[in-house]
Amino acid sequence: MVGRSHNWLGFTATLFLSCIASMSHTPAADAPREYLAFVGTYTGGGKSEGIYSFRFDPKTGKSSDLKLAAAVINPSFLAIHPDGKHLYSVSETDGAGGISAFEINADGTLKHLNATSTQGGSPCHLVVDRTGKFVLAANYGGGSVCTVPIHEDGSVGEVACFVQHTGHSITPERQAGPHAHSINLDAANKYAFVADLGLDQVLVYKFDAATGELTPNTPPHIAIAPGSGPRHFAFHPSGKYAYVINEILLTVTAMSYDAAHGKLTEIQTIPTIPVAVRPEFSTAEVVVHPSGKFLYGSNRTHDTIAVFTIDPATGKLDRIQNEPTRGKTPRNFAVDPTGGFLFAENQDSGTVVVFRINQADGTLHATGDVLEVGTPVCIKMLAVE
């Protein structure tokens, strides 16, 4: 679905959910000295060899020490274990895809532990549950999701639970069958949310952190407008709202969240671009700023990041900016944990472009810093103590 050893220094995991200050931003005194960032990529075409890493200083906004961390096929999406010592990647291949487990070395390289099948094609997204016992993954190609146990040494076992989606929606060339595009967990680790592009649904599962079992919730999903193509999903820090970005219609759907029952209710759907949608346009990532004040979404071919403000009383969005990413095909992107900077990954131009975030209004301003990484897709960050 493309286009579609170890001196431990004491790392603390900080995840992008997810790969920063105002124009006069001053990080808190207790902010980490720096972050270790990992970049997932596509390896086809010889532009990339696997997962890359670099160091980022949130006080200066500068990045350094870019290197190949591990050679692996199509590690398009990454997730970091809560212990800060292990990292997991999908291997997004058209046939049977997999998950690879790594130990994180102090120098930013990765030691490969093992790999396991996801029992589906083109796994494109994964998360580690909050207990650190399971990886949950979404298979785009076959439209399925699975859970995989994590052993004490950080390696992964065979699939514990597998759920096949069925159905279709109104756009035959894109939605003739299910296409699970992302999987996320709520703050309580009780419910899993799967954006399925082929079904125009966000499916909701009860998650058993002891066994890895996924069972349909009641209700089992929220319907998104036909032909939308829901892709990625993000919670508001308050836990009261959630947002899904829709790939085909280039919209974001805002929802309220009933945490007690795992229920989503639509509030609003808003465009991510100021012009008419063209067939070659699509969206990719959605991220809520750590402050909860702003939301960001990427637009491919339009080559912009859409910036929205969030009404804290209602969760509704207001689009205030479409900032060019200074490259081609912005795929995923990341806001660093301090909220000061956004890293836009331009897949087709092989660049990660850094923007400073204005804390007053959320707008983006290019810093001039650019990292050269072949076909970048995802960034996850780890705080270095």
C-alpha positions in Angstrom: 0.0 0.0 0.0 3.0 2.2 -0.5 1.8 5.6 -1.6 -1.0 4.8 -0.1 25.4 -3.2 23.3 23.3 -1.2 25.2 24.5 1.3 27.9 21.2 2.5 29.2 21.2 6.2 30.0 17.7 6.3 31.4 15.2 7.1 28.8 11.6 8.2 29.6 9.0 7.5 26.9 7.1 10.4 25.5 4.8 9.4 22.6 3.4 11.4 19.8 -0.3 10.4 19.6 1.1 10.4 16.8 5.7 11.8 14.1 6.9 23.7 19.6 6.6 26.9 21.4 5.2 30.3 20.7 7.3 32.9 18.8 8.6 33.8 22.3 8.3 30.3 23.8 10.4 29.5 26.8 10.4 25.8 27.8 9.6 24.9 31.4 12.6 24.5 33.7 11.9 20.8 34.1 11.6 20.2 30.4 13.9 17.4 29.1 17.3 18.5 27.8 16.6 16.8 24.5 14.5 14.3 22.7 15.5 11.2 20.7 13.3 11.1 17.6 12.7 8.1 15.4 11.5 8.4 11.8 9.5 5.7 10.0 9.9 5.5 6.2 9.1 3.6 3.1 12.1 1.7 1.8 11.1 1.1 -1.8 13.1 2.8 -4.6 16.3 2.9 -2.6 15.7 6.3 -1.0 15.6 4.9 2.5 17.0 1.9 4.4 14.6 1.7 7.3 14.2 3.6 10.6 16.2 6.8 11.2 16.9 8.7 14.4 18.0 12.2 15.4 18.2 14.3 18.5 16.1 17.4 19.1 16.7 20.3 21.5 13.3 21.8 22.5 15.0 24.9 23.9 16.7 25.9 20.6 14.6 24.0 18.1 17.7 22.5 16.6 18.1 18.9 15.4 21.3 16.9 15.2 22.9 13.4 14.8 20.7 12.1 12.0 21.5 8.4 11.4 20.1 5.1 10.3 18.9 3.4 13.4 17.8 0.0 11.9 17.4 -1.5 8.5 13.9 -2.9 8.1 11.4 -3.1 5.2 8.8 -0.3 5.0 8.7 0.7 8.7 6.0 3.2 7.9 4.6 3.6 11.4 6.2 3.4 14.8 5.2 3.1 18.4 7.3 3.4 21.6 6.8 1.2 24.6 5.8 3.0 27.9 9.1 1.7 29.4 11.0 3.9 26.9 13.3 1.0 26.2 11.6 -0.6 23.2 10.2 0.4 19.9 7.9 -1.3 17.4 7.3 -0.8 13.7 5.0 -2.2 11.1 6.5 -3.7 7.9 3.9 -2.3 5.4 4.0 -4.9 2.6 1.2 -5.8 0.2 1.4 -9.5 1.2 1.4 -10.7 4.7 2.7 -7.8 6.8 4.4 -7.9 10.2 5.5 -6.1 13.3 9.2 -5.8 14.3 10.4 -5.3 17.9 13.5 -3.4 18.8 15.5 -2.5 21.8 16.5 1.2 21.9 20.2 1.8 22.4 21.6 4.9 24.1 23.2 6.1 20.9 19.9 6.2 19.0 20.4 3.0 17.2 18.0 0.0 17.5 18.7 -3.6 18.2 16.3 -5.9 16.4 14.7 -8.4 18.7 12.2 -10.3 16.5 9.2 -10.0 14.2 5.7 -11.5 14.0 2.9 -11.6 11.4 -0.2 -9.4 11.7 -2.1 -12.0 9.7 -3.1 -9.3 7.2 -1.7 -7.3 4.3 -0.3 -3.8 4.5 -0.2 -3.1 8.3 -0.1 0.7 8.4 -0.6 1.8 12.0 0.1 0.5 15.5 0.0 1.5 19.1 1.3 -0.1 22.4 -1.4 -0.3 25.1 -0.8 1.6 28.3 0.2 -1.4 30.3 2.9 -2.3 27.8 1.6 -5.8 27.4 0.2 -5.6 23.8 0.7 -4.1 20.4 -2.5 -3.3 18.5 -2.2 -3.0 14.7 -4.4 -2.1 11.8 -4.1 -3.9 8.4 -5.1 -1.6 5.6 -4.9 -4.2 2.8 -7.3 -6.8 4.2 -9.3 -4.4 6.5 -8.5 -6.1 9.8 -7.1 -5.4 13.2 -5.1 -7.5 15.6 -3.4 -7.6 19.0 0.1 -9.1 19.6 1.5 -9.8 23.1 4.7 -8.2 24.3 7.1 -10.4 26.2 9.1 -9.3 29.2 12.2 -8.8 27.1 10.3 -6.5 24.7 10.0 -9.1 21.9 6.6 -9.9 20.4 4.6 -13.1 20.2 2.0 -14.4 17.8 -1.4 -12.7 17.3 -3.6 -13.0 20.4 -6.7 -11.5 18.8 -7.7 -11.0 15.1 -10.8 -9.2 13.9 -11.8 -9.1 10.2 -13.9 -6.1 9.1 -16.6 -6.6 6.4 -18.6 -4.3 4.1 -18.0 -1.4 1.8 -19.0 2.2 1.1 -20.0 4.4 -1.9 -16.6 5.1 -3.7 -15.9 1.8 -5.6 -12.3 2.6 -6.5 -11.4 3.3 -2.8 -14.1 1.7 -0.8 -15.0 -1.7 -2.4 -14.0 -3.3 0.9 -12.8 -2.5 4.4 -9.5 -0.7 4.9 -8.5 -0.3 8.6 -6.2 2.7 8.6 -5.5 3.4 12.2 -6.0 2.1 15.7 -6.0 4.1 18.9 -6.8 3.6 22.6 -8.5 5.9 25.0 -6.8 7.3 28.2 -8.4 4.6 30.3 -7.0 1.8 28.1 -10.6 0.4 27.9 -11.7 1.1 24.3 -9.9 0.8 21.0 -10.9 3.0 18.0 -10.4 2.0 14.4 -10.8 4.4 11.5 -11.8 2.3 8.5 -11.5 4.2 5.2 -13.4 1.6 3.3 -16.4 1.5 5.6 -16.8 5.2 6.4 -16.8 4.2 10.1 -14.8 4.6 13.3 -15.3 1.2 14.9 -15.2 0.9 18.7 -13.9 -2.2 20.5 -13.8 -3.0 24.2 -10.1 -3.9 24.9 -9.1 -6.4 27.6 -5.6 -5.5 28.7 -5.1 -8.8 30.4 -5.8 -11.0 27.3 -5.6 -8.6 24.4 -9.1 -9.5 23.4 -11.1 -7.0 21.2 -14.9 -7.2 21.3 -17.4 -4.9 19.6 -18.7 -2.1 21.8 -22.4 -1.1 22.0 -22.8 0.8 19.7 -20.1 -0.9 17.6 -19.2 2.2 15.5 -19.9 5.8 14.6 -20.8 6.4 10.9 -18.9 9.1 9.1 -20.4 10.8 6.0 -20.5 8.5 3.0 -17.4 8.7 0.8 -15.3 10.5 3.5 -12.7 7.8 4.0 -11.8 8.2 7.7 -8.0 7.7 8.1 -6.4 8.8 11.4 -7.9 9.6 14.8 -6.8 11.7 17.8 -8.2 12.5 21.3 -8.3 15.9 22.9 -6.2 16.1 26.1 -9.3 16.6 28.1 -10.7 13.3 27.0 -14.0 14.9 26.1 -13.5 15.2 22.4 -12.0 13.2 19.5 -11.2 14.0 15.9 -10.9 11.9 12.8 -9.4 13.2 9.5 -11.1 12.0 6.4 -8.8 11.1 3.5 -11.1 11.2 0.5 -13.3 14.3 1.2 -10.5 16.3 3.0 -12.5 17.0 6.1 -12.1 16.6 9.9 -15.0 15.3 11.9 -15.1 16.4 15.5 -16.9 14.2 18.1 -17.8 14.3 21.7 -16.6 11.3 23.8 -18.6 9.4 26.5 -15.6 7.7 28.3 -17.9 5.6 30.5 -19.5 3.9 27.6 -16.9 4.3 24.8 -19.4 6.2 22.7 -18.6 8.9 20.1 -21.1 11.5 18.9 -20.5 13.8 15.9 -20.3 17.5 16.6 -19.1 19.0 13.4 -17.4 18.2 10.1 -15.1 20.9 8.6 -12.9 21.1 5.4 -9.1 21.0 5.7 -8.5 23.1 2.6 -10.0 26.4 1.4 -10.6 25.3 -2.2 -12.6 22.6 -4.0 -11.4 19.0 -3.5 -9.6 17.5 -6.6 -9.2 13.7 -7.2 -5.5 13.8 -6.5 -5.9 15.5 -3.1 -6.0 13.5 0.1 -5.4 14.0 3.8 -3.1 12.0 6.1 -2.4 12.8 9.8 -4.4 14.6 12.5 -2.7 15.8 15.8 -4.1 17.8 18.7 -1.7 20.2 20.3 -0.7 19.3 23.9 -2.4 22.4 25.2 -5.7 21.3 23.7 -6.1 24.7 22.0 -5.2 23.7 18.4 -5.6 20.9 15.9 -3.4 20.2 12.9 -4.1 18.1 9.7 -1.9 17.3 6.7 -3.1 17.7 3.1 -1.3 15.7 0.4 -0.8 17.2 -3.1 -2.3 20.5 -1.7 1.0 20.2 0.3 -0.2 22.1 3.4 -0.8 21.7 7.1 -4.2 22.9 8.1 -4.3 24.7 11.4 -7.5 24.8 13.5 -8.4 26.4 16.8 -10.5 24.3 19.2 -13.4 25.8 21.2 -12.8 24.4 24.7 -16.5 24.6 25.6 -17.8 22.7 22.5 -14.8 20.9 20.9 -15.7 22.6 17.6 -13.0 23.7 15.1 -12.3 26.8 13.2 -9.7 26.6 10.4 -7.3 29.6 10.5 -4.3 28.7 8.3 -3.1 26.4 5.6 0.7 26.5 5.8 2.7 25.1 2.9 5.1 22.4 4.0 8.0 23.4 1.7 7.9 20.0 0.1 5.8 17.4 -1.7 3.2 15.1 -0.2 3.2 15.8 3.5 2.3 12.4 5.0 2.3 12.2 8.8 3.8 14.9 11.0 4.5 15.3 14.7 4.2 18.0 17.4 7.0 17.7 19.9 5.8 17.0 23.5 6.6 20.6 24.7 4.2 21.9 22.1 6.8 24.3 20.6 7.5 22.7 17.2 5.9 20.8 14.4 7.8 18.4 12.2 6.2 18.0 8.7 7.3 14.9 6.7 7.3 15.4 3.0 7.2 11.9 1.6 7.9 12.6 -2.0 10.6 15.2 -1.5 12.4 13.4 1.2 12.4 16.1 3.8 11.3 16.8 7.4 10.6 20.5 7.7 10.5 22.2 11.1 8.0 24.8 12.0 7.7 26.9 15.2 4.2 27.0 16.7 2.9 30.3 17.9 1.4 29.5 21.3 -1.0 32.4 21.2 -2.9 31.4 18.0 -1.4 28.0 16.9 -0.1 29.3 13.6 3.0 27.7 12.0 6.2 29.5 11.1 9.1 27.7 9.2 12.4 27.8 11.2 14.5 27.1 8.1 15.7 23.8 9.5 15.2 20.8 7.2 16.2 17.2 7.7 17.0 15.0 4.7 15.3 11.6 5.1 14.1 9.4 2.3 10.3 9.0 2.0 9.6 9.9 5.7 6.2 8.9 7.0 6.1 8.9 10.9 7.9 10.5 13.8 7.9 9.3 17.4 9.9 11.0 20.2 11.4 9.9 23.5 12.6 12.2 26.2 16.2 11.9 27.3 16.8 12.5 31.0 
